[in-house]
Amino acid sequence: MFRFLKKLMIILLILIGIPCALWAYSRYIEPSLLTVHRESITAPDSVAATRVVYFSDTHFGTLYSQENLARIVDQINAQSPDVVVFGGDFIDNYTRDSYALDSDALSAELARIQATDGKYAVWGNHDYGGGAEWIYPDIMAAGGFTLLENTSEFLSQRGLRIVGYDDALLGHTDSGDYSLDNGDYNLILIHEPDMADAITATGGGLILSGHSHGGQVRLPFLTRLMYPEEGKKYTKGLYTSSDLGRSDAVQLYVSQGIGVTMVPYRFLNVPEIVVVDIN
């Protein structure tokens, strides 16, 4: 009888302990991690070797403290980037979290990012929502970032055009702007990854997106319910031209982001910055 009770107690402890451990990991450990994901992309010979560091979806606020930005910046600088790009959703909900945010401190940290050929950013839906639209442009500008809004810049020393689109959900882009007939190789920034299907580029290129967080919490049958609008088809990782069913030489990378939104959890979606070596 004693042995039976002992075994029963062990089973109960395991049944209770495992869920508690997973909860603690997804709440306190994984959201605090930061990994470096690397991709190597082949471009035409006219494009010089370029290292791009991409980060997205920081969602600073009460669920993900802006104190984390310092280590994000340190990790970005450690990669010795030529170009740094940010994919939107810098702040989670400004109206709710304004008391926990210091705009000047955020800009000061962004200004520490070192990139030989420039720093660029685009809008995310959270940068419009919650009142953030009034401060986001100023924060990024003071941090040395050029905010691209259906505009582009050609880096002649790299033979590379950087294109940035307005947010697809709360911003505005004319449909014709998605056709890039410039003949250049394009590094394309757009927050919502499913908009990749609308973009054409005769010179080829790489689209960088975020928005989906890879589902943020990956659980069987449940993750798909967490994918946001315009982030349901392409959700995580690299999609080749073949994966996208494209005839042009355009690829897509969807970052799983850094911060959290709605719930303060991450599971099997470690926060990441992305290093893209264009060769």
ABEGO torsion letter per residue (X at the ends): XAAAAAAAAAAAAAAAAAAAAAAAAAAAAAAABBBBBBBBBBBBAABBBBBBBBBBGAGBEAABBAAAAAAAAAAAAAAGBABBBBAEGABABAAAAAAABBAAAAAAAAAABBBAAEBBBBBBAAAABGGAAAAAAAAAAAAGBBBBBGBBBBBAAAGBBBBBBBBAAABBBBAAAABBAAGBBBBBBBABAAAAAABBBAAEEBBBBBGAGGGGBBBBGAAAAABBBGAAABABEBBBAAAAGBABBBBBBBBAEABBBGBABBBGBBBBBBBBBBX
